[in-house]
Amino acid sequence: MRKSLAAVATLAALAVFGLSACAPAESATTETDSTTTSQTTKKADKPKASKPKAKMTKSQEQAIGSAKSYLEFTAFSKQGLIDQLSSDAGDGYSKADAKFAVNHIKVDWNEQAAKSANSYLEMTHFSRKGLIEQLESDAGDQYTHAQAVYGADKAGL
């Protein structure tokens, strides 16, 4: 029953998200302001210690945008977000683009687990053990055990 509740909640959330997906997508890249001062230009001319960013494909950029949008809407585990992005019932990105996107956004997966835990507890009742099992289940959210325990702790169980 708990797994079916999760499935129903996920489907409802995705239906609502699907309506918001009709809005124009924002690009994951940013443009620089062409009206910079000479002082700013001098700073920009200095070599940077970090590696230059690899050029992304358009599909990778779009997958990053989709991943960010999903995380604004609801909580996901890393694997759950990859699965959602690459699912035929979801966005249909290639598995490689979905993994690329998830690996190129900054996410606190522990906090995602805490949000998921709180969402479950708002819908129904769980024991600590049951909540942890739901959070880490392959049929559930697919958080790691450590993330599921963190989520249960943060939810007060």
Secondary structure, 3 states (H helix, E strand, C coil): CHHHHHHHHHHHHHHHHHHHCCCCCCCCCCCCCCCCCHHHHHHHHCCCCCCCCCCCCHHHHHHHHHHHHHHHHCCCCHHHHHHHHHCCCCCCCCHHHHHHHHHCCCCCHHHHHHHHHHHHHHHCCCCHHHHHHHHHCCCCCCCCHHHHHHHHHHCCC
